[in-house]
Amino acid sequence: MRVDGTLKDLAAEVTDTQTVDAVTIDSEDGLNILRHSTAHVLAQAVQRLKPSAKLGIGPFITDGFYYDFQVDEPFSPDDLKAIKKEMQRIVKEGQRFVRRAITDEEGLAELAHEPFKVELIGLKGGKKEAAEGASVEVGAGELTIYDNVDPKTGETAWSDLCRGPHVPTTRVIGNGWDLMRVAGAYWRGSEKNPQLQRIYGTAWPTKDELVAYKDRLAEAAKRDHRKLGRELDLFSFPEEIGSGLSVWHPRGGIIRGEMEQHARREHIRNGYTYVYTPHIAKGDLFNISGHLETYADGIWPSIRMDEERDDEGHVTKQGADYYLKPMNCPMHILIYKERARSYRDLPLRFAENGTVYRNELSGALHGLTRVRGFTQDDSHLFVTHEQLEGEVTKVLEFIISMLRDFGLNDFELELSMRDDEKSKWIGSDEFWEDSTNALRNVALASGLKLTEVPGEAAFYGPKIDLKTRDALGRVWQLSTVQVDPNLPERFGLEYTAADGSKQRPIMIHRALFGSIERFFAILLEHYAGDFPLWLAPVQIMGVPVAEEYGDYLNDAAAKFREAGVRVEVDHSDDRMPKKIRTHTTHKVPVIMIAGEQDRAAGTVSFRFRDGSQRNGVPIDEAVALISELISRKTLVLKDEDAVLETA
C-alpha cells in the first residue's frame, strides 16, 4: 500500500488521518515489489546451498531482478537448476517478510560477515557512488533489515539488509518467475573492485504472463540489432579498432544517411542552423563547463599536447591536456559567445551531428545501444525567459513529428523535478518554479501521458524526457528537453535586452534521436530489419523471369535511378523463385519482375513486402508510383486504388 504517498508493507500500522492507496501486483509498483521479493528468495536459496556465498545487492530491474554474489566458483547450469528447486521450496514454505529497523551500529555488528553490506551501510544516504541499484538497500532514512520468518515456528530463516517493502509472504510469489542467466559484474560497477557473479531472473503475477514474456524475449532475440546488423551487412565492431567503436557498412550507411538527411531538412525548415565543432579540446573548456569535475569517470584519459623542450630536454613551453569531447554543448556556447547578441537574435537554435566519446566500462557495452564513440543529433537553443515555454512547445511538437516520420507513434512524457533538499540544486526558487511550470504546461498541452518524478532533475534545472514504445511493447527513453541556466552562468553569456540592459539567456539542451547509433538500433529492432521503403538500403531488387530479360530490367532500373530510387538487378544464376526468396529474406521491400509479357508491353510487375502484387505497370507510371511511396514515407499497397497506408 501507499501511505501518504510512501510505499509501505501491508503489515505497517496506519492512522485514521493518513491517506492509504492499494498497490496491486500488476501495477508498476506491485511488479517492482514482487520482483524485489523474488530476488530475496533467490539470495536465500543461494546461501542455503552455498553458505559461504557473500551478498552484493539485489534490486528489481525492468521486467525482472538480479542478485550479485561473491562465490568461490562461478555458477554452473546445474547450480541454477538446484537454486530454482530451492527457491520453489522457499516459496511453498510461505515465509513472512518482516521489517525490522536497526541503527547503523547494530547493522554493522549483525552483518559483519557480509563485507559488501557493511560497505553499503558506510555509504548510507542514497549516494550515487554507492552502487547502481543500491537504493533498494540503503537510503537517506532509517536502516532496516527484512527477516524471512518461518510461519510455523516463528523462527527467522534468513535476513537481508533492505529498505523494502515486500509482499506479505513468499507464497504470493507463486509460479510466475524463472532464473534467466548468469553474468559477471564488478562490485559497484568499478573494474577496481572484485568481480561478482550476477544471477538475472524475472517474475510476473501469473505463469501465463511469464510464458508471454518468454515469447517476447524469443521475438526480441530474432530482432536483436547485433544479429540483424551482421545478417543484413549494416555495421560491425572490428577488434582492430577497439571495443564500443563501430564502423558502418555501405548498406547501413545508406540508412543512416537517409535518417540524417531527413532530420537535417526538417531542422532547417524549423529554424535551426547547423554548426560544426572539433572532436577534441583543451581541458580548460571542460573545467569551465564543469564536466571534468562532475563527469570525470565518463571522460577519456587526457592527451598531453603543445609541450616544447630544448636540446637538453628542459621544458621551455608548458603543454596542455586535451580531451576527446564527451558533450557538444561547451563548443556551441563558444559559438554563441563569439560576438555580442541582442534580444532580436533570440531564440538562437544551433544543431550539430557531433561525435562524442564516453569512457564506458567494457562490461556495459552493448552493440550500438551502449558504445564509446557515438554521434548525437545535438541542438542547443538560447532563449529569453519569456520565450522559454513557447520554445519548449515548438521543440516537443518538432520531436514528436520527426519520430512519427520514422514510424514511432506511442509516446509518453516524464517530467524530472528538483529534489526537496536545497543542497541538491542551485538557482532561485522563482526560476525552478517558473521553469518547471513551463515544462509542465507544455507537457499537459501535448495530451500525452505525463509522469512527474520529484528529485530526478539535474542540479541546475528541470527536464522532460520523451519515451516511446516499440513493436514489442518495450519502452525506450529517446529525446530530452533540458532547461539549463547553469552553463550560461559559467560561461558568462549575455544578450542585450530591449531596454539596453544585459541579461543572461536560458539554454535548452535538446537531442532528438539522442544517439544516432542507439536510435538506429531501436529502429532496426522495431522493424525487425524490414525498414520502410524510404529508409531501405535497396528499395527495389530487379528479378528477371529468365536471363534474356536481364537487359530489359537494366534499362528499367536506370530510369528508377534517374528518379533517385535505389535499385539493383539480380543477374545471378539462381532460378527466379530462389532469387525472390533470397531478397525477401534480405528485407528488400519491393521486388521488380519482368518477363516476355512485360518486355513486349514496356511494363514491369511488382511484388511488395506484404505479399501483394501489381502487374503490368508501364515503366514511367511505375517510377512515379515508387517515387510517390518514398516521398510519402509509406509501405503497404492497396491493390484497388494504389494508395499506400502509413506503416
C-alpha positions as CSV (number, residue, x, y, z in Angstrom):
1,M,0.0,0.0,0.0
2,R,0.9,3.7,-0.3
3,V,0.5,5.6,2.9
4,D,0.5,9.4,2.3
5,G,2.3,8.6,-0.9
6,T,5.0,6.4,0.6
7,L,5.2,2.7,-0.2
8,K,4.7,0.5,2.9
9,D,4.2,-3.2,3.7
10,L,0.7,-4.3,4.3
11,A,1.8,-5.0,7.9
12,A,2.5,-1.3,8.6
13,E,0.3,0.4,11.0
14,V,-1.8,3.4,9.7
15,T,-3.9,6.0,11.4
16,D,-7.3,7.5,10.6
17,T,-5.7,10.7,9.4
18,Q,-3.5,9.1,6.8
19,T,-4.4,8.5,3.2
20,V,-4.0,4.9,2.1
21,D,-4.0,3.6,-1.5
22,A,-3.9,0.0,-2.6
23,V,-0.9,-1.3,-4.6
24,T,-2.0,-4.1,-6.9
25,I,0.5,-6.7,-8.0
26,D,0.0,-5.9,-11.7
27,S,0.8,-2.2,-11.2
28,E,4.4,-0.8,-11.8
29,D,4.9,-0.6,-8.0
30,G,3.4,-4.0,-7.5
31,L,5.6,-5.7,-10.1
32,N,8.7,-4.0,-8.6
33,I,7.8,-5.3,-5.1
34,L,7.1,-8.8,-6.4
35,R,10.4,-8.8,-8.3
36,H,12.5,-7.5,-5.4
37,S,10.9,-10.1,-3.1
38,T,11.8,-12.8,-5.5
39,A,15.4,-11.5,-5.5
40,H,15.4,-12.1,-1.7
41,V,14.2,-15.7,-2.2
42,L,17.0,-16.2,-4.8
43,A,19.6,-14.9,-2.3
44,Q,18.2,-17.1,0.5
45,A,18.3,-20.2,-1.8
46,V,21.9,-19.5,-2.8
47,Q,23.1,-19.1,0.8
48,R,21.2,-22.3,1.8
49,L,23.2,-24.2,-0.9
50,K,26.4,-22.2,-0.6
51,P,26.7,-20.9,2.9
52,S,30.0,-19.2,2.2
53,A,28.5,-17.0,-0.6
54,K,28.7,-13.3,0.2
55,L,25.8,-11.0,-0.8
56,G,26.1,-8.0,-3.0
57,I,22.9,-6.2,-4.0
58,G,19.6,-7.5,-5.5
59,P,17.4,-4.8,-7.0
60,F,14.4,-5.1,-9.2
61,I,15.0,-4.0,-12.8
62,T,12.9,-3.7,-16.0
63,D,11.0,-7.0,-16.4
64,G,12.9,-8.7,-13.6
65,F,15.6,-8.6,-11.0
66,Y,19.1,-9.7,-10.3
67,Y,21.3,-10.5,-7.3
68,D,25.1,-10.3,-7.1
69,F,27.1,-12.9,-5.1
70,Q,30.8,-13.5,-4.3
71,V,31.3,-17.2,-4.6
72,D,34.3,-19.5,-4.8
73,E,33.4,-20.9,-8.2
74,P,31.2,-19.4,-11.0
75,F,27.6,-20.7,-11.1
76,S,27.1,-23.6,-13.4
77,P,23.9,-24.7,-15.2
78,D,23.5,-27.4,-12.6
79,D,23.8,-24.8,-9.9
80,L,21.0,-22.8,-11.4
81,K,18.8,-25.9,-11.5
82,A,19.4,-26.6,-7.8
83,I,18.9,-22.9,-6.9
84,K,15.5,-22.9,-8.7
85,K,14.4,-26.0,-6.8
86,E,15.4,-24.5,-3.5
87,M,13.5,-21.3,-4.4
88,Q,10.4,-23.3,-5.1
89,R,10.7,-24.8,-1.6
90,I,11.0,-21.4,0.0
91,V,8.0,-20.1,-2.0
92,K,5.9,-23.1,-0.8
93,E,7.0,-22.5,2.8
94,G,5.1,-19.3,2.9
95,Q,7.8,-17.4,4.8
96,R,6.7,-14.0,6.1
97,F,8.7,-10.8,5.2
98,V,9.1,-9.0,8.4
99,R,10.6,-5.5,8.6
100,R,13.0,-4.6,11.4
101,A,14.5,-1.1,12.0
102,I,18.1,-1.0,13.3
103,T,20.8,1.5,14.0
104,D,23.9,1.7,11.9
105,E,25.9,0.2,14.7
106,E,23.5,-2.7,15.0
107,G,23.7,-3.3,11.3
108,L,27.5,-3.3,11.2
109,A,27.6,-5.8,14.0
110,E,24.8,-8.1,12.6
111,L,26.2,-8.0,9.1
112,A,29.9,-8.2,10.0
113,H,30.2,-11.4,8.0
114,E,28.8,-9.6,4.8
115,P,31.6,-7.2,3.7
116,F,29.6,-5.7,0.8
117,K,26.6,-4.9,3.1
118,V,28.9,-3.3,5.6
119,E,30.3,-1.1,2.9
120,L,26.8,0.0,1.9
121,I,26.0,0.9,5.4
122,G,29.1,3.1,5.4
123,L,27.7,4.8,2.3
124,K,24.2,5.2,3.6
125,G,22.4,8.2,2.4
126,G,21.5,7.1,-1.1
127,K,24.7,8.4,-2.6
128,K,25.1,7.7,-6.3
129,E,28.6,6.3,-5.7
130,A,27.2,3.5,-3.6
131,A,26.2,1.3,-6.5
132,E,23.6,1.2,-9.2
133,G,20.6,-0.4,-7.6
134,A,21.8,0.1,-4.1
135,S,18.9,2.3,-3.2
136,V,16.8,-0.8,-2.6
137,E,19.0,-1.5,0.5
138,V,20.2,1.8,2.0
139,G,18.8,5.3,1.7
140,A,18.6,8.6,3.5
141,G,16.1,7.3,6.1
142,E,16.5,4.7,8.8
143,L,18.3,1.4,8.2
144,T,16.1,-1.7,8.0
145,I,16.6,-5.4,7.8
146,Y,13.9,-7.8,6.4
147,D,13.7,-11.2,8.2
148,N,12.2,-14.2,6.4
149,V,10.2,-15.8,9.2
150,D,9.0,-19.4,9.2
151,P,5.2,-19.2,9.6
152,K,5.1,-22.5,11.6
153,T,7.9,-22.0,14.1
154,G,8.2,-18.2,14.1
155,E,12.0,-18.5,13.7
156,T,14.0,-16.3,11.4
157,A,15.1,-18.4,8.4
158,W,17.1,-15.7,6.7
159,S,17.7,-12.0,6.8
160,D,18.9,-9.2,4.4
161,L,19.6,-5.5,4.6
162,C,16.8,-3.9,2.7
163,R,14.5,-0.8,2.6
164,G,11.5,-2.8,1.3
165,P,8.6,-3.0,1.0
166,H,7.9,-6.7,0.2
167,V,5.0,-9.0,-0.5
168,P,3.5,-10.4,2.8
169,T,4.7,-13.9,2.3
170,T,6.7,-15.9,-0.2
171,R,3.6,-17.7,-1.3
172,V,2.5,-14.5,-3.1
173,I,5.4,-15.0,-5.5
174,G,3.6,-18.1,-6.9
175,N,5.0,-19.8,-10.0
176,G,5.3,-16.8,-12.5
177,W,9.1,-16.5,-12.1
178,D,12.3,-18.0,-13.5
179,L,16.0,-17.6,-13.5
180,M,17.3,-16.4,-16.8
181,R,21.1,-16.2,-17.0
182,V,24.4,-15.6,-15.1
183,A,26.9,-12.8,-15.8
184,G,29.9,-11.3,-14.2
185,A,29.6,-7.9,-12.6
186,Y,32.1,-5.7,-10.8
187,W,31.1,-4.6,-7.3
188,R,29.8,-1.0,-7.5
189,G,30.4,-1.1,-11.3
190,S,34.2,-0.5,-11.0
191,E,36.9,-2.7,-12.5
192,K,39.0,-1.8,-9.5
193,N,36.6,-3.8,-7.3
194,P,36.0,-7.6,-7.0
195,Q,34.1,-9.3,-9.8
196,L,30.9,-10.9,-8.6
197,Q,28.5,-13.5,-10.1
198,R,25.2,-11.9,-11.1
199,I,22.1,-14.1,-11.5
200,Y,19.3,-12.5,-13.5
201,G,15.7,-13.5,-13.1
202,T,12.2,-12.4,-14.0
203,A,8.9,-12.5,-12.1
204,W,5.3,-12.0,-13.1
205,P,1.9,-12.3,-11.3
206,T,1.0,-15.5,-13.2
207,K,2.5,-18.4,-15.1
208,D,0.7,-17.2,-18.3
209,E,2.4,-13.8,-18.1
210,L,5.8,-15.5,-17.6
211,V,5.2,-17.6,-20.7
212,A,4.1,-14.4,-22.7
213,Y,7.3,-12.6,-21.5
214,K,9.5,-15.5,-22.7
215,D,7.7,-15.4,-26.0
216,R,8.5,-11.7,-26.3
217,L,12.1,-12.5,-25.4
218,A,12.3,-15.0,-28.2
219,E,10.9,-12.5,-30.6
220,A,13.4,-9.9,-29.3
221,A,16.2,-12.3,-29.9
222,K,15.2,-12.6,-33.5
223,R,15.1,-8.8,-33.7
224,D,18.4,-8.3,-31.9
225,H,20.1,-5.4,-33.8
226,R,23.5,-7.0,-33.4
227,K,22.3,-10.2,-35.1
228,L,20.4,-8.3,-37.8
229,G,23.4,-6.0,-38.3
230,R,25.6,-9.0,-39.3
231,E,22.9,-10.7,-41.4
232,L,22.0,-7.6,-43.3
233,D,25.6,-6.3,-43.6
234,L,24.9,-3.0,-41.9
235,F,27.7,-2.4,-39.3
236,S,30.4,-4.1,-37.3
237,F,32.8,-3.6,-34.4
238,P,36.3,-4.6,-35.7
239,E,38.6,-5.8,-32.9
240,E,41.4,-3.8,-34.6
241,I,39.6,-0.6,-33.9
242,G,38.5,-1.3,-30.3
243,S,35.6,-2.1,-28.1
244,G,32.5,0.1,-28.4
245,L,33.6,1.8,-31.7
246,S,31.5,0.9,-34.7
247,V,32.1,1.1,-38.5
248,W,29.1,1.4,-40.9
249,H,29.0,-0.7,-44.0
250,P,27.6,0.7,-47.3
251,R,24.0,-0.5,-46.7
252,G,24.0,0.7,-43.1
253,G,25.5,3.9,-44.2
254,I,22.6,4.4,-46.7
255,I,20.0,4.1,-43.9
256,R,21.9,6.3,-41.6
257,G,22.4,8.9,-44.3
258,E,18.7,9.0,-45.0
259,M,18.0,9.4,-41.3
260,E,20.4,12.3,-41.0
261,Q,19.4,14.0,-44.2
262,H,15.7,13.9,-43.4
263,A,16.4,15.3,-39.9
264,R,18.7,18.0,-41.4
265,R,16.0,19.1,-43.8
266,E,13.4,19.3,-41.0
267,H,15.7,21.1,-38.7
268,I,16.5,23.8,-41.2
269,R,12.8,24.1,-42.0
270,N,12.2,24.7,-38.3
271,G,14.7,27.5,-37.9
272,Y,17.8,25.6,-36.8
273,T,21.3,26.5,-38.1
274,Y,23.9,23.7,-38.4
275,V,27.3,24.2,-36.8
276,Y,30.5,22.1,-36.8
277,T,32.9,21.6,-33.9
278,P,36.1,19.5,-33.4
279,H,36.3,16.2,-31.6
280,I,38.9,17.3,-29.1
281,A,39.5,20.4,-26.9
282,K,41.7,21.7,-24.1
283,G,40.9,20.7,-20.6
284,D,40.2,24.3,-19.7
285,L,37.0,24.2,-21.7
286,F,35.7,21.3,-19.7
287,N,36.9,22.8,-16.5
288,I,34.7,25.9,-17.1
289,S,31.7,23.7,-18.1
290,G,32.2,21.6,-15.0
291,H,32.4,18.3,-16.9
292,L,35.9,17.5,-15.6
293,E,34.5,17.8,-12.1
294,T,31.1,16.2,-12.4
295,Y,31.6,13.8,-15.3
296,A,35.3,12.7,-14.7
297,D,34.6,9.0,-14.9
298,G,32.9,9.3,-18.3
299,I,35.7,11.2,-20.0
300,W,38.5,9.5,-21.9
301,P,42.1,10.0,-20.5
302,S,43.8,13.2,-21.5
303,I,46.3,13.7,-24.3
304,R,49.3,15.9,-23.5
305,M,50.0,18.4,-26.3
306,D,51.9,21.5,-27.2
307,E,54.8,20.9,-24.8
308,E,58.2,22.1,-26.1
309,R,61.6,21.2,-24.9
310,D,65.2,22.4,-25.6
311,D,68.0,20.2,-26.8
312,E,68.8,19.2,-23.2
313,G,65.3,18.1,-22.6
314,H,64.2,21.0,-20.4
315,V,60.6,22.2,-20.8
316,T,60.6,25.6,-22.5
317,K,56.8,25.8,-23.1
318,Q,54.2,24.1,-20.9
319,G,51.8,21.8,-22.6
320,A,48.1,21.4,-22.2
321,D,45.8,18.5,-21.6
322,Y,43.4,17.8,-24.4
323,Y,40.3,15.6,-24.1
324,L,38.0,13.9,-26.5
325,K,34.8,15.7,-26.1
326,P,32.1,14.0,-24.0
327,M,29.5,16.7,-24.9
328,N,28.9,19.2,-27.7
329,C,27.4,21.9,-25.5
330,P,30.5,23.8,-24.4
331,M,31.6,24.3,-28.0
332,H,28.2,25.6,-29.0
333,I,28.4,28.0,-26.1
334,L,31.6,29.4,-27.5
335,I,29.9,30.0,-30.9
336,Y,27.2,32.0,-29.1
337,K,29.9,33.9,-27.2
338,E,31.9,34.8,-30.3
339,R,30.0,38.1,-30.7
340,A,27.6,40.3,-29.0
341,R,24.0,39.1,-29.0
342,S,20.7,41.1,-28.9
343,Y,17.2,40.0,-27.9
344,R,16.4,40.3,-31.6
345,D,18.8,37.3,-32.2
346,L,16.9,35.1,-29.9
347,P,15.8,32.4,-29.9
348,L,19.0,31.1,-31.4
349,R,19.0,27.4,-32.5
350,F,22.2,25.6,-33.1
351,A,22.2,22.0,-34.4
352,E,25.0,19.5,-35.0
353,N,25.5,15.8,-35.6
354,G,28.5,15.8,-33.3
355,T,30.5,12.7,-32.5
356,V,31.3,12.4,-28.7
357,Y,33.3,9.9,-26.7
358,R,32.4,8.3,-23.4
359,N,34.7,6.1,-21.3
360,E,32.2,3.3,-20.8
361,L,33.2,0.2,-18.9
362,S,33.7,-2.7,-21.2
363,G,31.0,-4.8,-19.4
364,A,28.4,-2.1,-20.1
365,L,29.0,-2.0,-23.9
366,H,26.1,-3.4,-25.9
367,G,26.0,-3.3,-29.6
368,L,25.0,0.2,-30.9
369,T,22.9,1.0,-27.8
370,R,25.9,1.5,-25.5
371,V,29.2,2.5,-27.2
372,R,32.3,4.5,-26.5
373,G,32.0,6.7,-29.6
374,F,28.7,7.9,-31.0
375,T,27.1,10.8,-32.8
376,Q,24.5,13.0,-31.0
377,D,22.0,14.9,-33.1
378,D,22.5,17.7,-30.7
379,S,20.8,21.0,-30.5
380,H,21.2,23.9,-28.2
381,L,18.8,26.8,-28.0
382,F,19.4,30.1,-26.4
383,V,16.2,31.9,-25.3
384,T,14.9,34.7,-23.1
385,H,13.0,33.8,-20.0
386,E,9.8,34.9,-21.7
387,Q,10.4,32.7,-24.7
388,L,11.0,29.5,-22.7
389,E,7.5,28.0,-22.7
390,G,6.8,28.8,-26.3
391,E,10.1,27.4,-27.5
392,V,9.8,24.2,-25.5
393,T,6.3,23.8,-27.1
394,K,7.9,24.0,-30.5
395,V,10.7,21.6,-29.6
396,L,8.3,19.0,-28.3
397,E,6.0,19.3,-31.3
398,F,9.0,19.0,-33.6
399,I,10.4,16.0,-31.8
400,I,7.1,14.1,-32.0
401,S,6.5,14.9,-35.6
402,M,10.0,13.7,-36.5
403,L,9.7,10.4,-34.6
404,R,6.4,9.8,-36.3
405,D,8.1,10.1,-39.6
406,F,10.2,7.1,-38.5
407,G,7.2,5.0,-37.7
408,L,7.0,5.6,-33.9
409,N,3.6,6.7,-32.6
410,D,3.3,5.6,-29.0
411,F,4.7,8.3,-26.7
412,E,4.6,9.4,-23.0
413,L,6.4,12.1,-21.1
414,E,8.4,12.2,-17.9
415,L,9.0,15.5,-16.1
416,S,12.0,15.4,-13.8
417,M,11.7,17.9,-11.0
418,R,14.1,19.2,-8.3
419,D,14.8,17.5,-5.0
420,D,13.2,18.8,-1.9
421,E,16.6,19.1,-0.3
422,K,18.0,22.6,-1.0
423,S,21.7,21.4,-1.1
424,K,21.0,19.3,-4.1
425,W,20.1,22.1,-6.5
426,I,21.2,25.6,-7.4
427,G,19.3,28.7,-8.5
428,S,16.4,30.6,-7.2
429,D,13.0,29.2,-6.1
430,E,11.5,31.5,-8.6
431,F,13.5,30.1,-11.5
432,W,12.7,26.5,-10.5
433,E,9.0,27.2,-10.1
434,D,8.7,29.1,-13.4
435,S,10.7,26.7,-15.5
436,T,9.1,23.6,-14.0
437,N,5.6,25.1,-14.6
438,A,6.6,26.0,-18.2
439,L,7.6,22.4,-18.9
440,R,4.5,21.0,-17.1
441,N,2.3,23.3,-19.2
442,V,3.9,22.2,-22.4
443,A,3.6,18.5,-21.4
444,L,-0.1,18.8,-20.4
445,A,-0.9,20.7,-23.6
446,S,0.6,17.8,-25.7
447,G,-2.2,15.5,-24.5
448,L,0.4,12.7,-23.8
449,K,0.6,10.7,-20.6
450,L,2.7,12.6,-18.1
451,T,4.6,11.2,-15.1
452,E,6.1,13.7,-12.7
453,V,9.3,12.5,-10.9
454,P,10.4,14.6,-7.9
455,G,14.2,14.6,-7.2
456,E,15.3,13.4,-10.7
457,A,16.1,16.8,-12.2
458,A,19.7,17.8,-12.8
459,F,21.0,20.1,-10.1
460,Y,20.7,23.1,-12.4
461,G,17.2,22.7,-14.0
462,P,14.2,20.5,-14.8
463,K,13.8,18.4,-17.9
464,I,11.3,16.5,-20.0
465,D,12.1,13.0,-21.3
466,L,10.1,11.6,-24.1
467,K,9.6,7.8,-24.1
468,T,8.3,5.6,-26.9
469,R,7.0,2.1,-27.2
470,D,8.3,-0.2,-30.0
471,A,6.7,-3.0,-31.9
472,L,7.4,-5.4,-29.0
473,G,6.0,-3.1,-26.4
474,R,9.4,-2.2,-25.0
475,V,9.7,1.4,-23.7
476,W,12.7,3.4,-24.8
477,Q,13.8,6.8,-23.5
478,L,14.7,8.9,-26.5
479,S,14.5,12.6,-26.7
480,T,15.3,15.0,-23.8
481,V,14.5,18.7,-23.4
482,Q,16.7,20.1,-20.6
483,V,16.4,23.6,-19.2
484,D,19.8,24.9,-18.2
485,P,20.7,28.3,-16.7
486,N,23.9,26.9,-15.3
487,L,26.2,26.8,-18.3
488,P,25.2,30.3,-19.5
489,E,26.2,31.5,-16.0
490,R,29.5,29.6,-16.0
491,F,30.5,31.0,-19.4
492,G,29.1,34.5,-18.7
493,L,26.7,34.5,-21.6
494,E,24.7,37.7,-22.2
495,Y,22.3,39.4,-24.6
496,T,21.2,43.0,-24.8
497,A,17.6,43.3,-23.8
498,A,15.1,45.8,-25.4
499,D,15.8,48.3,-22.6
500,G,19.5,48.1,-23.2
501,S,20.3,46.0,-20.1
502,K,22.5,43.0,-20.1
503,Q,20.6,39.7,-19.5
504,R,21.5,36.1,-19.1
505,P,19.9,33.7,-21.7
506,I,18.5,30.3,-20.7
507,M,19.9,27.4,-22.6
508,I,17.9,24.4,-23.8
509,H,19.7,21.1,-24.4
510,R,17.7,19.1,-26.9
511,A,18.6,15.7,-28.5
512,L,16.0,14.3,-30.9
513,F,17.4,10.8,-31.5
514,G,19.7,11.1,-28.5
515,S,22.4,9.0,-30.2
516,I,22.1,8.2,-33.9
517,E,23.6,4.8,-33.2
518,R,21.2,3.9,-30.5
519,F,18.2,5.3,-32.4
520,F,19.3,3.2,-35.4
521,A,19.4,0.1,-33.2
522,I,15.9,0.8,-31.9
523,L,14.5,1.2,-35.4
524,L,16.3,-1.9,-36.6
525,E,14.7,-4.0,-33.8
526,H,11.3,-2.1,-34.2
527,Y,11.1,-3.1,-37.8
528,A,13.0,-6.4,-37.4
529,G,15.2,-5.2,-40.3
530,D,12.1,-4.6,-42.6
531,F,12.8,-0.9,-42.9
532,P,10.2,1.4,-44.6
533,L,10.7,1.9,-48.3
534,W,12.2,5.3,-47.9
535,L,14.9,4.0,-45.5
536,A,15.6,0.7,-47.1
537,P,19.2,0.4,-48.4
538,V,17.9,-1.4,-51.5
539,Q,14.4,-0.2,-52.3
540,I,13.9,-2.3,-55.4
541,M,15.5,-5.5,-56.5
542,G,15.0,-6.5,-60.1
543,V,14.5,-10.2,-60.8
544,P,14.2,-11.3,-64.5
545,V,12.0,-14.3,-65.2
546,A,14.9,-15.6,-67.3
547,E,18.4,-14.5,-68.2
548,E,17.2,-13.0,-71.5
549,Y,15.1,-10.3,-69.7
550,G,18.1,-9.0,-67.7
551,D,19.0,-6.3,-70.1
552,Y,15.4,-5.1,-70.2
553,L,15.4,-4.8,-66.4
554,N,18.7,-3.0,-66.5
555,D,17.1,-0.3,-68.7
556,A,14.1,-0.1,-66.4
557,A,16.4,0.2,-63.4
558,A,18.2,3.1,-65.0
559,K,15.0,5.1,-65.1
560,F,14.4,4.4,-61.4
561,R,18.0,5.5,-60.6
562,E,17.4,8.8,-62.5
563,A,14.5,9.4,-60.2
564,G,16.7,8.8,-57.1
565,V,15.4,5.3,-56.3
566,R,17.9,2.8,-55.0
567,V,17.6,-0.2,-57.3
568,E,19.7,-3.3,-58.2
569,V,19.2,-6.2,-60.6
570,D,20.0,-9.8,-59.7
571,H,21.9,-11.4,-62.6
572,S,23.0,-14.4,-60.7
573,D,22.5,-18.0,-62.0
574,D,19.8,-18.8,-59.3
575,R,16.3,-19.5,-60.5
576,M,13.7,-16.8,-60.2
577,P,11.8,-18.3,-57.2
578,K,15.1,-18.6,-55.2
579,K,16.1,-15.0,-56.1
580,I,12.7,-13.8,-54.8
581,R,13.1,-15.8,-51.5
582,T,16.7,-14.6,-51.1
583,H,15.8,-10.9,-51.5
584,T,12.7,-11.3,-49.3
585,T,15.0,-12.7,-46.6
586,H,17.3,-9.7,-47.1
587,K,14.3,-7.4,-46.3
588,V,14.1,-5.8,-49.8
589,P,10.7,-4.1,-49.7
590,V,9.9,-4.3,-53.5
591,I,10.8,-7.0,-56.0
592,M,10.5,-5.9,-59.6
593,I,9.9,-8.7,-62.1
594,A,9.9,-8.7,-65.9
595,G,9.2,-11.5,-68.4
596,E,8.2,-11.6,-72.1
597,Q,4.7,-10.1,-71.5
598,D,6.3,-7.1,-69.6
599,R,9.0,-6.6,-72.2
600,A,6.5,-6.6,-75.1
601,A,4.3,-4.1,-73.3
602,G,7.0,-1.9,-71.9
603,T,5.9,-2.6,-68.3
604,V,7.2,-4.2,-65.1
605,S,5.5,-6.1,-62.3
606,F,5.9,-5.5,-58.6
607,R,5.8,-7.9,-55.6
608,F,5.5,-6.0,-52.3
609,R,6.8,-7.0,-48.9
610,D,3.2,-7.8,-47.6
611,G,2.8,-10.3,-50.5
612,S,0.6,-8.1,-52.6
613,Q,1.4,-7.7,-56.3
614,R,0.9,-5.1,-59.0
615,N,1.3,-6.5,-62.5
616,G,1.9,-4.8,-65.9
617,V,2.7,-1.3,-64.7
618,P,4.1,1.0,-67.5
619,I,7.6,1.9,-66.6
620,D,7.0,5.7,-66.4
621,E,4.0,5.1,-64.2
622,A,6.0,2.6,-62.1
623,V,8.7,5.2,-61.5
624,A,6.1,7.8,-60.5
625,L,4.4,5.3,-58.2
626,I,7.5,4.2,-56.3
627,S,8.7,7.8,-56.1
628,E,5.4,8.8,-54.5
629,L,5.6,6.0,-52.0
630,I,9.1,7.1,-51.0
631,S,8.2,10.7,-50.7
632,R,5.1,9.9,-48.5
633,K,7.2,7.5,-46.3
634,T,4.6,4.7,-46.7
635,L,4.8,1.0,-47.0
636,V,1.7,-1.0,-47.8
637,L,0.0,-1.1,-51.2
638,K,-3.8,-1.3,-51.7
639,D,-4.4,-3.1,-55.0
640,E,-7.7,-1.5,-55.7
641,D,-6.5,2.1,-55.8
642,A,-2.7,2.0,-55.4
643,V,-3.0,4.1,-52.2
644,L,-0.4,3.3,-49.6
645,E,-1.1,3.2,-45.9
646,T,1.3,4.7,-43.4
647,A,3.4,2.0,-41.8
